[in-house]
């Protein structure tokens, strides 16, 4: 009897393959806003396939570390994070995950677009989406 071997899941552009997500965003945004926002959503989906998983892996392998004292015993209470995690934060900022609803470039639909981008970004963010969301 052959052993059961299941293929590992393959990363895909979630904006293209998660039809419930895509149709929900398309339904909630006016057609002209969706047409303008679609490239941003698709680009984020592509980044979650190639660029972001490498950063996520590095960040997850090197969790934040509390450094209570400097080498001379002075209390410093620093949190050291992996540069990959910092880069994930930067990518989130560059992608507008914080600014979009405040700049209102997409009018009343800006918050919906922000949530859509966050939903695509979150699974490969190594929890960097948390401070970006707050």
C-alpha positions as CSV (number, residue, x, y, z in Angstrom):
1,X,0.0,0.0,0.0
2,X,1.4,3.4,-1.0
3,X,1.7,5.9,1.9
4,X,-0.5,9.0,1.7
5,X,1.6,12.0,0.7
6,X,-0.1,15.3,0.5
7,X,1.5,18.2,-1.4
8,X,2.3,21.3,0.7
9,X,0.2,24.3,0.0
10,X,1.6,26.7,-2.6
11,X,1.6,30.4,-2.1
12,X,-0.6,32.3,-4.5
13,X,-1.6,35.9,-5.1
14,X,-4.5,35.9,-2.6
15,X,-6.1,38.8,-4.4
16,X,-6.4,36.7,-7.5
17,X,-7.2,33.3,-6.0
18,X,-9.4,34.2,-2.9
19,X,-12.5,34.9,-4.9
20,X,-14.6,35.7,-1.7
21,X,-12.1,38.4,-0.8
22,X,-11.9,39.8,-4.3
23,X,-15.7,39.8,-4.9
24,X,-16.3,41.3,-1.5
25,X,-13.9,44.2,-2.2
26,X,-15.3,44.6,-5.7
27,X,-18.8,44.7,-4.3
28,X,-18.0,47.2,-1.5
29,X,-16.0,49.6,-3.7
30,X,-17.6,51.8,-6.4
31,X,-16.5,50.5,-9.8
32,X,-14.2,53.4,-10.5
33,X,-12.5,53.1,-7.1
34,X,-12.1,49.4,-7.6
35,X,-10.4,50.0,-11.0
36,X,-8.0,52.5,-9.3
37,X,-7.4,50.2,-6.3
38,X,-7.0,46.9,-8.1
39,X,-3.3,47.4,-9.0
40,X,-2.5,48.1,-5.4
41,X,-4.3,45.0,-4.2
42,X,-2.7,42.9,-6.9
43,X,0.8,44.2,-6.2
44,X,0.3,43.4,-2.5
45,X,-0.8,39.9,-3.5
46,X,2.3,39.4,-5.6
47,X,4.6,40.6,-2.9
48,X,3.0,38.0,-0.5
49,X,4.1,35.3,-3.0
50,X,7.8,36.3,-3.6
51,X,9.3,39.0,-1.4
52,X,7.4,38.9,1.9
53,X,7.7,35.2,2.8
54,X,11.5,35.5,3.0
55,X,11.2,38.4,5.4
56,X,8.5,36.6,7.4
57,X,10.6,33.5,7.8
58,X,13.7,35.5,9.0
59,X,11.5,37.5,11.4
60,X,9.8,34.5,12.8
61,X,13.1,32.7,13.3
62,X,14.5,35.6,15.2
63,X,11.7,36.8,17.6
64,X,12.0,40.1,19.4
65,X,14.3,40.1,22.4
66,X,14.2,42.2,25.5
67,X,17.6,43.6,26.6
68,X,17.1,44.9,30.1
69,X,20.7,46.1,30.8
70,X,23.6,47.5,28.8
71,X,27.1,45.9,29.3
72,X,27.8,48.2,32.2
73,X,24.6,47.3,34.1
74,X,22.6,50.4,33.3
75,X,18.9,49.6,32.8
76,X,18.0,50.3,29.2
77,X,14.9,48.0,28.5
78,X,15.4,47.9,24.8
79,X,13.5,45.6,22.4
80,X,15.7,44.2,19.6
81,X,13.9,43.1,16.5
82,X,15.2,41.4,13.4
83,X,15.9,43.7,10.5
84,X,13.5,41.6,8.4
85,X,10.7,42.5,10.8
86,X,11.6,46.2,10.5
87,X,11.5,45.8,6.7
88,X,8.0,44.3,6.9
89,X,6.9,47.4,8.9
90,X,8.5,49.6,6.2
91,X,6.8,47.7,3.4
92,X,3.4,48.1,5.2
93,X,4.0,51.8,5.5
94,X,5.2,52.2,1.9
95,X,2.1,50.3,0.8
96,X,-0.2,52.8,2.6
97,X,-1.5,50.4,5.2
98,X,-1.5,53.2,7.7
99,X,-2.0,56.3,5.5
100,X,-4.7,55.3,3.0
101,X,-7.7,56.0,5.2
102,X,-6.3,59.3,6.5
103,X,-5.2,60.6,3.1
104,X,-8.6,59.7,1.7
105,X,-7.2,59.2,-1.8
106,X,-10.1,56.7,-2.4
107,X,-12.7,58.9,-0.8
108,X,-15.2,57.2,1.5
109,X,-13.9,53.8,0.3
110,X,-10.4,54.3,1.7
111,X,-11.0,52.3,4.8
112,X,-12.3,49.4,2.8
113,X,-9.2,49.4,0.7
114,X,-7.0,49.5,3.8
115,X,-8.8,46.5,5.2
116,X,-8.4,44.6,1.9
117,X,-4.7,45.3,1.8
118,X,-4.3,44.4,5.5
119,X,-6.1,41.1,4.8
120,X,-3.7,40.2,2.0
121,X,-0.6,41.4,4.0
122,X,-1.4,39.8,7.4
123,X,-0.6,36.1,6.7
124,X,3.0,36.9,5.8
125,X,3.6,39.8,8.1
126,X,5.2,38.1,11.1
127,X,2.6,40.1,13.2
128,X,4.0,43.4,11.8
129,X,0.5,44.1,10.8
130,X,-0.4,44.6,14.5
131,X,1.4,47.9,15.1
132,X,0.5,49.1,11.6
133,X,-3.2,48.5,12.4
134,X,-3.1,50.2,15.7
